[in-house]
Amino acid sequence: MFQVDIIEKCKQNNRQAQMQLYNQYCEGMYIVAKRFLKDATDAEDVVQEAFIKAFTKLHQYKAEVTFGAWLKRIVVNMSIDVLKSKKQHLVELDEVHLKVVDTVIDDKWLVEDSVTLQDIKEAIEALPDKYRYVVMLYLIEGYDHQEISEILKISEVASRTQLSRGKSKLQDALKLKKNGTRY
């Protein structure tokens, strides 16, 4: 069954089609939520709520982007809302997603070989929320500044500024002092 057919059936409240769509995307959306939320239960709750919201708002889906991208935006927004409401620190990253750090051409993203995955996690967690959210959305989730501005309800200029400042703070946190200890 084609994606369009499944979505059309979901719009008609077909439970089998909804379950098929859920099964297709639930694991990927959980991974997205878990990158923002440390707590597995919170991530599961966000995914469940995101699917409920998606199914109730499916009439608003215009297929301008893939269904997965549309759903991912819902998951990211809901994850950020949970973080804001709990004022928690975020980020459980794995090595696959941190490979992006090495592939970005900007020299400011380059780090010493001695920097560990744990060092990077701690440095991201230590960023102020406004920088951390933009860094996560841009670097890890791959959103552009227009999308980040819509998600966080800030201007594109603010998104670029916060990314630049976040990158700078991240770079400073990952630099080695002369005696080999970190800042």
QUIHUMO-V720406 format. One record per backbone hydrogen bond with DSSP energy under -1.0 kcal/mol. CO is the residue of the C=O (numbers start at 0). NH is the residue of the N-H. If there is no record, write none. Layout:
CO/NH
CO/NH
//
This chain:
1/5
2/6
3/7
4/8
5/9
6/10
8/13
9/12
13/17
14/18
15/19
16/20
17/21
18/22
19/23
20/24
21/25
24/28
25/29
26/30
27/31
28/32
29/33
30/34
32/36
38/42
39/43
40/44
41/45
42/46
43/47
44/48
45/49
46/50
47/51
48/52
49/53
50/54
51/55
52/56
56/59
57/60
65/69
66/70
67/71
68/72
69/73
70/74
71/75
72/76
73/77
74/78
75/79
76/80
77/81
78/82
79/83
80/84
81/85
82/86
82/87
93/97
97/100
98/102
99/103
105/108
106/109
111/114
115/119
116/120
117/121
118/122
119/123
120/124
121/125
123/126
127/130
127/131
128/132
130/134
131/135
132/136
133/137
134/138
135/139
135/140
136/142
143/147
144/148
145/149
146/150
147/151
148/153
154/158
155/159
156/160
157/161
158/162
159/163
160/164
161/165
162/166
163/167
164/168
165/169
166/170
167/171
168/172
169/173
176/179
180/176
//
